[in-house]
């Protein structure tokens, strides 16, 4: 049995021997790419190379890339393969080799290096890509009946709404009849899970423009991606990603924290998987500089973290527990990802602070939600009023999606229009309050007397010492201020403390 660490190392060594430059993983925060919130695939850091905007350090590259996706967040823990954070093993050609070489190397790596039986591997190709189909059959010896042509939905790959893209060829492993749905039509397109996609070979020839049209890239490229957790599950003979050595130690840690054994109950198993998955994602996001907030990447982090806390409550955990999961993540991954160890104290502080803040209001918010749900159910309605959902969001820190998920468990929905109306009213109140409480000349005076910009330390500290640099009262600078006098206590956007 190969460990996850051994598989990662074996993959990179294989391509290093074939003249690939091995690069470290890029950040989960894409660099200079406004089209993506997070790094969702191994090729994301190389988009400028594919587009011909930047010259790569070498025409052949290989990485084990940190990735994070949340489009199927509600499926995490319920299916065998859905994860938020995962590692993508990939080899890349920037205008160098193309289909023949990458198909040959992928087949050799899987069948010779990893020892997978060739008869258990199936291939999909893009419906118009006869060239790839012939390479698989003529050069690799794959029977034609195991080479399946498919359409745009599955075999034309794009990393985002714009950017490099192209037809692809997937390699799937047949897990056997025990994983089949039993339908006579069960095949590689079936969603039952018998046929597991382990590697996707993308022949990146095109660029998707802002208007949706395809244009030819300056040169043909190769972008491949093999999920480390997926191939580990095959080699380790476990039924899902969560039971690989890449994640299962985190499940065991969550089980200790909850006092509930993994395998005892389907519902508790889902909760343990969610907590393990989310703790891993949270650790890597914070290590890459993401902080909890109510927008953008920070909102993704906050939503994942608070979702983990809520699942901890479902298991009966009342005391803070996420820190022990992030500590375990750091211990598991600090060798290939040194940033975890280097920023361990920062990760622990943010996780502890965010969990503490949410825990203070979680029980009260859940109680209010339960009371409102009972009222809605008595009335025979299926929608929770949007104002209630907004109150949970605004007062108790419940991400809207968390409320929706709790409701979905009971077959109910949120009145989204009502939520949006409440949100807009709150914004209007906030705008009015700013106009009423802060005279326009205060901003001018504050800015005029400011030195450096305020440095916010609240993510890592509950308290801090500061120096008073100026006092502004009635729009003027003063050497002292009367207690409770006008203007005292105002902290401007470009000042320290006034």
Phi, psi and omega per residue, in radians:
X1 nan 2.280 3.105
X2 -1.601 2.324 3.047
X3 -1.325 2.878 3.096
X4 -1.046 -0.718 3.139
X5 -1.109 -0.693 3.117
X6 -1.152 -0.711 3.119
X7 -1.109 -0.759 3.115
X8 -1.037 -0.821 -3.115
X9 -1.159 -0.719 -3.117
X10 -1.119 -0.718 3.127
X11 -1.085 -0.867 -3.095
X12 -1.152 -0.672 3.113
X13 -1.132 -0.689 -3.140
X14 -1.012 -0.792 -3.095
X15 -1.431 -0.406 3.021
X16 -1.097 -0.663 3.113
X17 -1.224 -0.225 3.120
X18 -1.939 0.639 2.994
X19 1.097 0.613 3.033
X20 -1.743 2.374 3.008
X21 -1.369 2.143 -3.136
X22 -1.541 2.059 -3.141
X23 -1.863 2.608 3.056
X24 -1.215 2.799 3.102
X25 -1.090 2.430 3.012
X26 -1.352 2.990 3.139
X27 -1.186 2.757 2.995
X28 -1.224 -0.264 3.081
X29 -1.665 1.917 -3.097
X30 -1.041 2.460 -3.137
X31 -1.587 2.173 3.061
X32 0.940 0.729 3.140
X33 -2.382 1.511 -3.109
X34 -1.200 -0.175 -3.116
X35 -1.356 -0.246 -3.084
X36 -2.244 2.409 3.083
X37 -1.373 -0.695 -3.080
X38 -2.434 2.849 3.076
X39 -1.309 1.955 -3.022
X40 -1.831 -0.128 -3.116
X41 -2.763 2.841 -3.085
X42 -1.130 -0.444 -3.082
X43 -1.445 -0.193 -3.055
X44 -0.938 -0.800 -3.138
X45 -1.148 -0.281 -3.042
X46 -1.803 0.123 -3.139
X47 -0.959 -0.747 3.125
X48 -1.086 -0.552 3.092
X49 -1.177 -0.800 -3.128
X50 -1.092 -0.618 -3.099
X51 -1.413 -0.104 3.141
X52 1.366 0.236 -3.116
X53 -1.448 -0.487 -3.092
X54 -2.343 2.492 3.094
X55 -1.453 2.186 -3.119
X56 -1.236 2.755 3.110
X57 -1.194 -0.309 3.129
X58 -2.842 2.531 -3.119
X59 -1.251 -0.261 3.095
X60 -2.105 2.188 -3.073
X61 -2.304 2.696 3.023
X62 -2.574 2.511 -3.103
X63 -2.575 2.808 2.810
X64 -1.956 1.806 -2.955
X65 -1.774 2.323 2.998
X66 -1.223 2.307 3.136
X67 -2.359 2.728 3.092
X68 -2.582 2.238 3.105
X69 -2.304 2.498 -3.124
X70 -2.264 0.174 -3.071
X71 -1.169 -0.390 3.104
X72 -2.077 0.716 -3.038
X73 -0.991 -0.679 -3.083
X74 -1.188 -0.263 3.139
X75 -1.543 -0.228 -3.118
X76 -1.058 2.278 3.140
X77 1.558 -0.382 -3.123
X78 -1.627 -0.460 3.122
X79 -1.962 3.008 -3.088
X80 -1.372 -0.407 -2.925
X81 -2.116 -0.201 -3.077
X82 -1.341 2.134 3.018
X83 -2.296 2.723 2.980
X84 -1.436 -1.177 3.075
X85 -1.459 2.457 3.035
X86 -2.744 2.908 3.098
X87 -1.893 2.332 -3.141
X88 -1.960 2.049 3.053
X89 -1.507 2.255 -3.073
X90 -2.586 2.534 2.946
X91 -2.043 2.541 -2.964
X92 -2.385 2.451 3.041
X93 -2.107 2.187 3.112
X94 -1.846 1.557 3.128
X95 1.227 0.362 -3.108
X96 -1.912 -1.897 3.134
X97 -1.311 2.919 -3.108
X98 -2.387 -2.361 -2.930
X99 -1.091 -0.853 -3.040
X100 -1.009 -0.832 -3.095
X101 -1.186 -0.803 -3.056
X102 -1.226 -0.604 3.066
X103 -1.136 -0.762 -3.140
X104 -1.104 -0.772 -3.139
X105 -1.175 -0.695 -3.136
X106 -1.128 -0.729 3.123
X107 -1.131 -0.759 3.139
X108 -1.128 -0.734 -3.114
X109 -1.103 -0.783 -3.089
X110 -1.228 -0.762 -3.024
X111 -1.523 -0.589 -3.098
X112 -1.694 -0.930 -3.093
X113 -1.212 -0.753 -3.115
X114 -1.697 -0.273 3.064
X115 1.323 0.434 3.098
X116 -1.276 2.406 3.130
X117 -1.136 2.188 -3.128
X118 -0.985 -0.578 -3.102
X119 -1.226 -0.212 3.109
X120 -1.667 0.029 -3.102
X121 -1.812 2.324 3.092
X122 -2.057 2.703 -3.066
X123 -2.206 2.402 2.933
X124 -2.008 2.578 3.073
X125 -2.342 2.800 3.053
X126 -1.169 2.461 -2.986
X127 -0.983 -0.496 -3.122
X128 -1.729 0.070 -3.046
X129 -1.706 1.322 3.140
X130 -1.181 -0.536 -3.135
X131 -1.034 -0.852 -3.140
X132 -1.103 -0.725 3.138
X133 -1.050 -0.705 -3.134
X134 -1.212 -0.645 3.097
X135 -1.097 -0.777 3.135
X136 -1.069 -0.723 -3.085
X137 -1.408 -0.887 -3.004
X138 -1.313 -0.692 -3.047
X139 -1.707 -0.585 -3.122
X140 -1.694 -0.271 3.098
X141 1.377 0.341 3.120
X142 -1.335 2.221 3.112
X143 -1.002 2.525 -3.092
X144 -1.040 -0.563 -3.116
X145 -1.221 -0.221 3.082
X146 -1.830 0.240 3.037
X147 -2.004 1.899 -2.959
X148 -1.913 2.075 3.074
X149 -1.383 2.319 -3.137
X150 -2.328 3.025 -3.004
X151 -1.722 -2.805 -3.042
X152 -1.077 -0.636 -3.031
X153 -1.056 -0.609 -3.064
X154 -1.970 -0.498 -2.976
X155 -2.153 0.503 2.904
X156 -2.310 1.957 -2.897
X157 -1.818 2.412 3.098
X158 -2.414 2.420 -3.139
X159 -1.490 -0.247 -3.119
X160 -2.980 -3.074 -3.097
X161 -1.155 -0.426 3.070
X162 -2.346 2.769 3.068
X163 2.042 -3.037 -3.080
X164 -1.058 2.519 -3.123
X165 -2.826 3.073 3.108
X166 2.950 3.040 3.108
X167 -1.186 2.728 -3.109
X168 -2.409 2.886 3.083
X169 -2.261 2.142 -3.101
X170 -1.744 2.520 3.023
X171 -1.920 2.156 -3.093
X172 -2.063 2.527 3.110
X173 -1.853 2.258 3.125
X174 -1.435 1.927 -3.126
X175 -1.329 -0.212 3.056
X176 1.907 2.904 -3.088
X177 -1.009 -0.474 -3.121
X178 -1.095 -0.389 -3.125
X179 -1.722 0.013 -3.054
X180 -1.427 2.692 3.064
X181 -1.349 -0.233 3.121
X182 1.579 -0.108 -3.140
X183 -1.241 2.473 3.089
X184 -1.126 -0.323 3.128
X185 -1.616 0.077 -3.092
X186 -1.071 2.183 -3.142
X187 -2.689 -2.857 -3.037
X188 -1.113 -0.385 3.128
X189 -1.503 -0.157 -3.098
X190 -1.233 2.517 -3.113
X191 -1.580 0.145 -3.040
X192 -1.243 -0.372 3.088
X193 1.830 -0.037 -3.136
X194 -1.139 -0.739 -3.095
X195 -1.740 1.899 -3.021
X196 -1.746 2.071 3.058
X197 -1.207 2.145 -3.133
X198 -1.934 -0.408 -3.081
X199 -2.631 2.372 3.113
X200 -2.101 2.139 3.134
X201 -1.826 1.993 -3.084
X202 -1.841 2.187 3.114
X203 -1.675 1.573 -2.935
X204 -1.429 1.717 -3.091
X205 -1.985 -0.285 -2.977
X206 -2.143 2.903 3.023
X207 -2.233 2.223 3.094
X208 -1.473 2.069 -3.106
X209 -1.455 3.000 -3.126
X210 -1.047 -0.550 -3.135
X211 -1.490 0.090 3.101
X212 1.584 -0.149 -3.104
X213 -1.389 2.716 3.111
X214 -1.722 2.374 3.025
X215 -2.217 2.709 -3.141
X216 -1.273 2.385 3.031
X217 -1.285 2.800 -3.138
X218 -1.033 -0.489 3.136
X219 -2.654 2.783 3.137
X220 -1.406 2.446 -3.079
X221 -2.303 2.880 3.054
X222 -2.127 2.351 3.095
X223 -2.385 1.995 3.111
X224 -2.071 2.724 3.120
X225 -2.557 2.158 3.065
X226 -2.159 2.073 -3.135
X227 -1.163 2.114 -3.106
X228 -1.076 -0.727 -3.125
X229 -1.117 -0.647 -3.125
X230 -1.181 -0.885 -3.120
X231 -1.167 -0.529 3.063
X232 -1.131 -0.681 3.138
X233 -1.117 -0.622 3.110
X234 -1.188 -0.864 -3.087
X235 -1.204 -0.531 -3.118
X236 -1.598 -0.056 3.054
X237 1.137 0.630 3.117
X238 -1.933 2.705 -2.994
X239 -1.379 -0.157 -3.113
X240 -2.714 2.926 3.141
X241 -1.070 -0.567 -3.004
X242 -1.211 -0.417 -3.101
X243 -1.649 0.134 2.997
X244 -1.334 2.887 3.134
X245 -1.258 -0.063 3.095
X246 -1.406 -0.406 -3.079
X247 -2.238 -0.578 -2.983
X248 -1.015 -0.620 3.069
X249 -1.008 -0.507 3.092
X250 -1.295 -0.626 3.052
X251 -1.086 -0.755 3.127
X252 -1.078 -0.670 3.123
X253 -1.165 -0.720 3.095
X254 -1.145 -0.622 3.118
X255 -1.131 -0.693 3.091
X256 -1.111 -0.760 -3.118
X257 -1.100 -0.592 -3.082
X258 -1.639 -0.316 -3.064
X259 1.303 0.289 -3.130
X260 -2.036 2.239 -3.099
X261 -1.368 2.464 3.041
X262 -1.186 2.358 -3.121
X263 1.696 -0.112 -3.108
X264 -1.334 -0.523 -3.030
X265 -2.797 2.436 -3.101
X266 -1.059 -0.742 -3.085
X267 -1.152 -0.768 3.124
X268 -1.223 -0.532 3.080
X269 -1.100 -0.715 3.099
X270 -1.051 -0.793 -3.131
X271 -1.080 -0.756 3.135
X272 -1.112 -0.696 3.114
X273 -1.143 -0.766 3.136
X274 -1.053 -0.819 -3.115
X275 -1.073 -0.776 -3.140
X276 -1.106 -0.830 3.133
X277 -1.049 -0.848 -3.038
X278 -1.216 -0.611 3.114
X279 -1.117 -0.674 3.103
X280 -1.129 -0.817 -3.141
X281 -1.081 -0.788 -3.134
X282 -1.039 -0.775 -3.111
X283 -1.048 -0.799 -3.106
X284 -1.246 -0.646 3.113
X285 -1.091 -0.820 -3.122
X286 -1.161 -0.692 3.114
X287 -1.043 -0.512 3.137
X288 -1.635 0.262 2.973
X289 1.639 0.147 3.117
X290 -1.498 2.353 3.117
X291 -2.067 2.574 3.130
X292 -1.037 2.358 3.081
X293 -2.771 -3.042 -3.123
X294 -1.820 0.327 3.096
X295 -2.678 2.736 3.030
X296 1.024 -2.460 -3.120
X297 -1.099 -0.614 3.128
X298 -1.085 -0.596 3.108
X299 -1.237 -0.658 3.070
X300 -1.034 -0.814 3.121
X301 -1.067 -0.844 -3.106
X302 -1.087 -0.728 -3.132
X303 -1.108 -0.777 3.138
X304 -1.128 -0.783 -3.112
X305 -1.104 -0.808 -3.102
X306 -1.231 -0.506 3.048
X307 -1.129 -0.702 3.095
X308 -1.112 -0.727 3.118
X309 -1.082 -0.744 -3.140
X310 -1.105 -0.710 3.097
X311 -1.174 -0.523 3.027
X312 -1.101 -0.697 3.101
X313 -1.123 -0.634 3.106
X314 -1.092 -0.468 3.098
X315 -1.567 0.015 3.108
X316 1.586 0.153 3.123
X317 -1.375 2.145 -3.122
X318 -1.897 -0.493 -3.129
X319 -1.563 2.767 3.085
X320 -0.962 2.365 -3.058
X321 -2.406 -0.289 -3.022
X322 -1.157 -0.512 -3.131
X323 -1.041 -0.702 -3.140
X324 -1.150 -0.525 3.089
X325 -1.278 -0.683 3.109
X326 -1.230 -0.606 3.048
X327 -1.045 -0.731 3.129
X328 -1.162 -0.694 3.094
X329 -1.040 -0.792 3.134
X330 -1.057 -0.759 3.135
X331 -1.104 -0.669 -3.113
X332 -1.250 -0.623 -2.939
X333 -2.021 0.089 -3.039
X334 -1.205 -0.354 -3.140
X335 -1.245 -0.992 3.130
X336 -1.330 -0.388 -3.077
X337 -2.191 1.475 -3.024
X338 -1.133 -0.389 -3.130
X339 -1.059 -0.474 3.101
X340 -1.113 -0.815 3.137
X341 -1.193 -0.744 -3.106
X342 -1.107 -0.532 -3.091
X343 -1.971 0.394 -3.060
X344 -1.042 -0.751 3.136
X345 -1.094 -0.701 3.114
X346 -1.119 -0.779 3.114
X347 -1.041 -0.814 -3.094
X348 -1.122 -0.702 -3.133
X349 -1.137 -0.802 -3.102
X350 -1.159 -0.774 3.136
X351 -1.064 -0.800 -3.122
X352 -1.105 -0.758 -3.116
X353 -1.159 -0.794 -3.119
X354 -1.163 -0.708 3.113
X355 -1.156 -0.702 3.127
X356 -1.094 -0.776 -3.126
X357 -1.088 -0.789 -3.093
X358 -1.251 -0.645 -3.124
X359 -1.093 -0.555 -3.127
X360 -1.086 -0.541 -3.068
X361 -1.949 -0.169 -3.042
X362 -1.052 -0.890 -3.084
X363 -1.100 -0.725 3.137
X364 -1.144 -0.736 3.119
X365 -1.121 -0.735 3.111
X366 -1.101 -0.637 3.121
X367 -1.152 -0.760 3.116
X368 -1.116 -0.741 3.130
X369 -1.080 -0.748 3.140
X370 -1.076 -0.764 3.132
X371 -1.080 -0.735 -3.131
X372 -1.209 -0.644 3.116
X373 -1.112 -0.694 3.123
X374 -1.110 -0.680 3.106
X375 -1.128 -0.739 -3.131
X376 -1.137 -0.739 -3.121
X377 -1.142 -0.663 3.122
X378 -1.111 -0.630 -3.129
X379 -1.343 -0.174 -3.138
X380 1.451 0.085 3.134
X381 -1.416 2.913 3.118
X382 -2.094 -0.042 -3.089
X383 -1.989 2.264 3.010
X384 -1.369 2.301 3.135
X385 -0.942 2.428 -3.113
X386 -1.071 -0.558 3.124
X387 -1.108 -0.608 3.108
X388 -1.184 -0.794 3.126
X389 -1.075 -0.653 3.133
X390 -1.206 -0.680 3.110
X391 -1.067 -0.732 3.103
X392 -1.078 -0.674 3.128
X393 -1.222 -0.829 -2.988
X394 -1.361 -0.674 -3.052
X395 -1.677 -0.640 -3.020
X396 -1.958 0.055 3.046
X397 1.254 0.410 3.113
X398 -1.426 1.984 2.989
X399 -0.978 2.456 -3.127
X400 -0.918 -0.692 -3.111
X401 -1.122 -0.567 3.099
X402 -1.158 -0.757 3.079
X403 -1.074 -0.754 3.116
X404 -1.074 -0.687 -3.129
X405 -1.157 -0.733 3.109
X406 -1.104 -0.716 3.125
X407 -1.155 -0.706 -3.123
X408 -1.042 -0.555 3.102
X409 -1.105 -0.328 3.131
X410 -2.002 0.254 3.095
X411 1.237 0.545 -3.094
X412 -2.171 2.961 -3.114
X413 -2.305 2.996 3.049
X414 -1.820 2.443 3.007
X415 -1.268 1.616 -3.041
X416 -1.163 -0.607 3.113
X417 -1.096 -0.743 3.105
X418 -1.123 -0.639 3.102
X419 -1.096 -0.774 -3.106
X420 -1.158 -0.670 3.103
X421 -1.079 -0.788 3.123
X422 -1.110 -0.681 3.122
X423 -1.098 -0.764 -3.117
X424 -1.186 -0.667 3.083
X425 -1.073 -0.699 3.119
X426 -1.121 -0.710 3.107
X427 -1.110 -0.691 3.118
X428 -1.127 -0.715 3.106
X429 -1.108 -0.699 -3.140
X430 -1.147 -0.707 3.117
X431 -1.124 -0.745 3.137
X432 -1.125 -0.685 -3.126
X433 -1.129 -0.672 3.131
X434 -1.126 -0.702 -3.137
X435 -1.148 -0.703 -3.055
X436 -1.307 -0.649 -2.985
X437 -1.673 -0.306 -3.104
X438 -2.183 1.742 3.109
X439 -1.019 2.592 -3.078
X440 -1.051 -0.605 -3.099
X441 -1.242 -0.328 3.092
X442 -1.089 -0.715 3.126
X443 -1.071 -0.746 -3.117
X444 -1.109 -0.791 -3.115
X445 -1.160 -0.776 -3.129
X446 -1.045 -0.786 -3.112
X447 -1.155 -0.660 -3.105
X448 -1.108 -0.624 -3.066
X449 -1.689 0.004 -3.108
X450 -1.368 2.631 3.042
X451 -1.780 -1.601 3.089
X452 -1.593 2.870 3.087
X453 -1.297 2.692 3.112
X454 -1.092 2.339 3.047
X455 -1.791 1.997 -3.113
X456 -1.449 2.164 -3.112
X457 -2.007 0.161 -3.018
X458 -1.176 -0.307 3.127
X459 -1.237 -0.473 -3.092
X460 -1.993 -0.156 -3.090
X461 -2.418 2.533 3.081
X462 -1.509 -0.351 3.115
X463 -2.589 2.805 -3.139
X464 -2.771 2.671 3.067
X465 -1.584 2.518 -3.120
X466 -2.458 2.850 -3.139
X467 -1.973 2.299 3.069
X468 -1.333 2.093 -3.118
X469 -1.789 -0.337 3.124
X470 -2.886 2.713 3.042
X471 -2.133 2.194 3.124
X472 -1.996 2.131 3.097
X473 -2.366 2.284 -3.117
X474 0.961 0.639 3.071
X475 1.336 0.163 -3.116
X476 -2.258 2.652 3.075
X477 -1.386 2.374 3.134
X478 -2.310 2.779 3.112
X479 -1.427 -0.379 3.064
X480 -2.663 2.936 -3.099
X481 -2.379 2.479 3.076
X482 -1.193 2.491 3.089
X483 -0.968 2.193 3.125
X484 1.344 0.096 -3.122
X485 -1.160 2.801 -3.098
X486 -1.065 2.335 3.049
X487 1.647 -0.313 -3.103
X488 -1.231 2.527 3.084
X489 1.525 -0.144 -3.111
X490 -1.312 2.224 3.073
X491 -1.900 1.932 -3.085
X492 -1.401 2.931 -3.077
X493 -1.203 -0.379 -3.100
X494 -2.157 0.475 -3.120
X495 -2.247 2.914 3.022
X496 -1.375 -1.563 -3.119
X497 -2.432 2.248 -3.100
X498 -1.966 nan nan
